[in-house]
Amino acid sequence: MKQKIKIFIDVLMTAVLLALMAYQVVGDVLHEWFGTGMLVLFIVHNILNYKWYASLFKGKYKPQRVFSVLVNIAVLAAILCLGYSGIVMSRNVFAFLHIGKGMALARSMHLAASYWGFVLMSLHLGLHWGMIIGLFRKLTKGKAPAAVVWVMRVIAAAVAVYGAVLFIKADIFSYMFLKNDFAFFDFDKSAFAVFAEYIVMMGTWIFIGYYIAKILRLFSKKPDAVTDKNEIEP
């Protein structure tokens, strides 16, 4: 039951993340409410996976685990920055707090952390994508034809490449490193196109995260039980 709740929370967080990125579709008010919801979901996610924090000082730190921990800590930092900056900038949900100071810093922090958060959370999904593949294998009882498996791999690679093109075309790196002070939103683009593009870009980083995990796993063919178990969450 707990595992099903975890999966539900993770799926919901992914959907909310996409809604947050599609600012031009949802608008200012919904963006704030989605942001508040993401913060709440993130807190719940961490409570459900509290054992991961206790495990940080247990087991061996092999390459895959080191990378996973670094990504998780970076995600935590991004969410904290987004939570703080979002509250400072709020004109709706937290307007009652009347915070007037630090607006310029909050804007820059929110811009960079938004896109870093998108990339890092997508990488995080990629590091755990093997679990999703495992569930798929259970559903098909490992009987999926080899041709289907290869078609899926080709589609995944195509999505990753196209997502990378979109990511570069949108100049997202300039937002992540604050080379641009303001994000550009195309309000003439349809909601379907906006969500589709972010899903594809998310697919790129999931693909990268998944294969980074596979490559790093090669450095430790016999991972210890504690490391293996605790790399999975949060």
N, C-alpha and C positions, 0 to 999 in steps of 0.2 A: 504493500500500500504506500509506504513512504517513498519507494522508488518511483511509483506512478505519479505521486505528487511532485517529486523532483523533476520528472520529465515534463509534466504539465507546466511547471513554473518556467523551465528552460524554453519551452516552445513559446510561451506567452512573452517572455523577455525578448525573444528573437523577433516576434511580431511587433512589439512595442518599439524596438530598436529601429526597425524599418519605417514605422510611422514617424518616429522622431526625426529621421534623416529627411523624410519627405515634408519638410517645413512648408513649402509652397502649396502643398495639397491640404494639409490639416489646419493651417493657420496658427496665429499666435496663441489664442486661448487654449485650443486643444493640445498644442505643442507643450504648453506648461503643464497641463494635466497629465499628458503622457509621460513627461519628464518626472513628475512627482510619482506616478505609478511605477516607473522604472526604478526609482530610488527605493520605493517600498519593496518591490519584487527582489531587488538586489539584496536588501537586508534579509528578507525571508530566505533567499537562496543561500546566503552565508550562514544563517542560523541552522538550516537543514544540513549544511555541510561543515558544521563546526569541528568535526573530527579532523578535517584536513589541516586546520591550524595546529592542532595538538600533535599532528604527525610531522610537522616541519623539522623537528629535532630528532626524528627517528629514521632509521634506515640509511642506506648509502645514497649519495647524490651523484648519480650517473648522468650522462649528457641529456637524455630525454627529460629526466626529472628536473634538472637545473633549468632547462628551457621552459618547461611547463610552469615551474614556480615563478620564474621571472615574468612570464606573460600574465599569470594570475595577479601578481603584485602590481604590475603595470595597469591592469584592468581596474583594480581597486583604487589606484591613484587617480585614474581618469574619471571614475564614477564620483569620487570625493570632490574632485575639481568641478565636475559638472553640477553636482548637488549644491556646492557653495555658490558658484557663479550664477546658477539658475535662480537661486533664492534671492541673491543680491539684485539681479536684473528683473525679477518678477514684477509684472504690472497687473497680474490677476490673482493667481493662487496665493502668493505670499505678499501681496501689496499692503496688507494690514501691518506688516512689520516696519514699513516706512524707512527702509534702508536707503540712504542717500549717498553714502561714501563708497569709494572703491569701484565705481561703475566702469571706468575705463579698463581697469585691470580685469574686472569680471568679464567684460566683453571679449577681451583677447584670450583669457583663460577658457571661456566657453567655446570659442571658435576652434581653438587648437584641440581641446579635450574632446569635443564632439567627434571630430574625424579620427583622432587617435583611438577614442573609445570604439568607434565603428570597426576600425582595422583590428584592434586588439581582441575585441569580443568575437570577431569573425575567425581570427587565428585560434582563439580558445575553442571555438566550435570545431575547427579543423583538427586540433589536437585530440579531440574526443570523438571524431567522426568514425573511428573504428568501432565504437560501441553501436552506432547507428547501423553500420554495415553488418555487425554481428546480429542485431535484431532482425535485419532483413534476411539474413541467412537462416535464422531460426524460423521465420515465417515461411520461407521457401523450402525449409528442411535441407538446405544445402544442395538443392537439385536444380538450381537455375542453370540453363544451358550456357556453355562456354561462350557461344556467340553473343548471347544477351549481356554477359559480363563485359565482354570487350566493347560492345556498343555503348554501354554505360560509361566505360572508361574514356572512350573517344568523346562522348558528349561532355563529360566532366572536364576534359582537357580543353575542348572547344569553348566551353563556358568560361574557364579560367583565363584563356587567352583574350576572349572578347571583353571580359570584365576588366582585365588589365588595360586594354585599349581605352575603355570608357573612363577608368580611373585616372589615367594620364590625361585624356582629353578634358576631363572636368577640372584638371589642375589641382587635385585635392592635396598633393604634397605641399603646395604653396600655402594652404590653410593650416596644415599640420605643423609647418615650421614658421607660420606667421609672416610669410613673405607678402601675403595679401591681408589687409586689415578687415575686410568684409567678404562674406561668402556671396557668390552669385547664384541666384535662383531663377530659373526660367519658368515664369508663371504662365507662359503660353503652352507649355508641354502638358500633355494629358496625364491624369493621375495614373493610368495604367503604365504609361511609358516611364514615369518617375519611379514607381515601385519596381517595375521590371528591371530597370537599370541598376537600382541599388541591390536587388536580389542577385543579379549577375556579378556585380562587384563584390558582394559578400561571398559569392561562390569562389571568386578568385582567391581570397584570403583563406577560405576554408580549405581549398585545394592545396595552397602553400603550407598551411598548418599541418594538414594530414600527411603530406610527404616529408616535411621536416621531421615529424614524429617517426615516420618509417625509417628515414635515414639515420636519425640519432639512435633508434633502437638497434641498429646494426652494430653499434659500438658496445652493446651489452647484450649478448645472446642469451645469457642466463640471469635476468634481473631478479633481485631478491624479492621475496613475497611482500615485505612491508612497502618497498618502493613501488612495486606494481600496483598494489591496492590503493595507495594514497596519491598516485599520479592522476587518478580519474577525476577527483573533485578538488575544488568546487567547479 
